[in-house]
Amino acid sequence: MDTLLKKHNKMTLENFNKIDFKNYIGYYWFSDSENPVINNISKLEEDKIPFVIEGYLYNEQSKHSISIKNFNGKYVITEFKISEFEKEDNNEYKLLDAIAYPAYKLDNINKIIFRELQKKEMDESGFYFYKKVAQIFVGFEPKK
């Protein structure tokens, strides 16, 4: 694995729970809820019901984005250090401009905003192309 790709890492639940969430925005979608909970970010526990099905968090100051998914009762938490992918000397990755998607189930939120991360690869003919690596959460657009 190349060193820049390590800038988005799987995070342990223990390390996740050490984060100071005061500068983060985002949401948790709990297993017993029809709608996500916005900006009520807290520590996670495995084997607790209700559990977080998915969550997205973003710290604009540090440019850290966190994705949370629950698979078979275990959390898969991925942290993205966006500023590392934005550096000018980075020719292996491309971070696309923000894309806003309708947010149907988020109260007072019009759109949820992501940036697509792509990695440069070569096909069998020797031509370079960019392949999607991840969708990275970077915030909300509030309803007007």
C-alpha positions as semicolon CSV with decimal commas, in nm:
position;residue;x (nm);y (nm);z (nm)
1;M;0,000;0,000;0,000
2;D;0,141;0,340;-0,092
3;T;0,205;0,592;0,183
4;L;-0,055;0,845;0,070
5;L;-0,327;0,583;0,064
6;K;-0,246;0,527;0,430
7;K;-0,381;0,881;0,483
8;H;-0,719;0,718;0,492
9;N;-0,704;0,443;0,748
10;K;-0,931;0,201;0,919
11;M;-0,968;0,327;1,272
12;T;-1,022;0,113;1,581
13;L;-1,326;0,177;1,795
14;E;-1,091;0,258;2,084
15;N;-0,911;0,529;1,881
16;F;-1,242;0,665;1,751
17;N;-1,375;0,704;2,105
18;K;-1,066;0,912;2,199
19;I;-1,162;1,186;1,949
20;D;-1,279;1,522;2,082
21;F;-1,597;1,571;1,877
22;K;-1,658;1,940;1,956
23;N;-1,540;2,060;1,611
24;Y;-1,717;1,786;1,413
25;I;-2,046;1,801;1,228
26;G;-2,230;1,503;1,091
27;Y;-2,489;1,245;1,163
28;Y;-2,556;0,900;1,305
29;W;-2,833;0,677;1,173
30;F;-2,943;0,441;1,448
31;S;-3,086;0,096;1,389
32;D;-3,416;0,180;1,559
33;S;-3,479;0,511;1,381
34;E;-3,641;0,611;1,052
35;N;-3,428;0,927;1,034
36;P;-3,066;1,012;1,110
37;V;-2,969;1,222;1,412
38;I;-2,774;1,535;1,315
39;N;-2,482;1,677;1,514
40;N;-2,545;1,462;1,820
41;I;-2,208;1,292;1,795
42;S;-2,096;1,063;2,073
43;K;-1,877;0,766;2,146
44;L;-1,972;0,425;2,005
45;E;-2,005;0,088;2,174
46;E;-2,012;-0,251;2,003
47;D;-2,286;-0,494;2,106
48;K;-2,513;-0,204;2,210
49;I;-2,867;-0,177;2,077
50;P;-2,970;0,046;1,914
51;F;-2,649;0,068;1,715
52;V;-2,527;0,311;1,450
53;I;-2,597;0,170;1,102
54;E;-2,399;0,446;0,934
55;G;-2,248;0,777;1,027
56;Y;-2,049;1,054;0,866
57;L;-1,846;1,314;1,056
58;Y;-1,639;1,609;0,937
59;N;-1,402;1,852;1,107
60;E;-1,355;2,153;0,879
61;Q;-1,060;2,290;1,081
62;S;-0,847;1,975;1,059
63;K;-1,003;1,857;0,729
64;H;-1,067;1,512;0,873
65;S;-1,365;1,312;0,755
66;I;-1,484;0,993;0,921
67;S;-1,709;0,726;0,774
68;I;-1,882;0,476;1,004
69;K;-2,053;0,158;0,884
70;N;-2,180;-0,134;1,088
71;F;-2,133;-0,481;0,939
72;N;-2,260;-0,782;1,132
73;G;-2,241;-0,598;1,463
74;K;-1,887;-0,462;1,413
75;Y;-1,800;-0,103;1,329
76;V;-1,587;-0,026;1,026
77;I;-1,454;0,326;1,080
78;T;-1,246;0,502;0,815
79;E;-1,070;0,835;0,863
80;F;-0,974;1,050;0,564
81;K;-0,711;1,324;0,598
82;I;-0,830;1,543;0,313
83;S;-0,546;1,797;0,324
84;E;-0,297;1,521;0,234
85;F;-0,483;1,452;-0,092
86;E;-0,499;1,825;-0,180
87;K;-0,122;1,879;-0,186
88;E;0,016;2,003;-0,518
89;D;0,292;1,739;-0,532
90;N;0,029;1,465;-0,522
91;N;0,006;1,312;-0,869
92;E;-0,129;0,974;-0,762
93;Y;-0,466;1,098;-0,636
94;K;-0,727;1,345;-0,747
95;L;-0,986;1,491;-0,510
96;L;-1,285;1,617;-0,707
97;D;-1,484;1,928;-0,618
98;A;-1,773;1,892;-0,378
99;I;-2,090;1,725;-0,500
100;A;-2,418;1,791;-0,318
101;Y;-2,682;1,519;-0,299
102;P;-3,044;1,564;-0,181
103;A;-3,083;1,481;0,189
104;Y;-3,433;1,336;0,211
105;K;-3,427;1,217;0,572
106;L;-3,215;1,485;0,741
107;D;-3,414;1,752;0,927
108;N;-3,327;2,112;0,831
109;I;-3,068;1,984;0,581
110;N;-3,120;2,043;0,210
111;K;-2,817;1,854;0,081
112;I;-2,534;1,633;0,203
113;I;-2,194;1,714;0,052
114;F;-1,922;1,469;-0,053
115;R;-1,593;1,484;-0,242
116;E;-1,487;1,194;-0,459
117;L;-1,135;1,060;-0,418
118;Q;-0,978;0,899;-0,726
119;K;-0,650;0,710;-0,762
120;K;-0,435;0,711;-1,075
121;E;-0,396;0,365;-1,228
122;M;-0,270;0,216;-1,552
123;D;-0,469;-0,020;-1,774
124;E;-0,323;-0,317;-1,964
125;S;-0,257;-0,095;-2,268
126;G;-0,038;0,144;-2,068
127;F;-0,293;0,424;-2,050
128;Y;-0,352;0,608;-1,723
129;F;-0,697;0,659;-1,580
130;Y;-0,844;0,759;-1,245
131;K;-1,044;0,506;-1,045
132;K;-1,287;0,602;-0,769
133;V;-1,149;0,512;-0,425
134;A;-1,401;0,675;-0,190
135;Q;-1,680;0,924;-0,136
136;I;-1,568;1,156;0,145
137;F;-1,824;1,346;0,355
138;V;-1,747;1,719;0,389
139;G;-2,064;1,873;0,528
140;F;-2,421;1,984;0,483
141;E;-2,612;2,251;0,295
142;P;-2,887;2,373;0,532
143;K;-3,243;2,438;0,417
144;K;-3,313;2,803;0,344
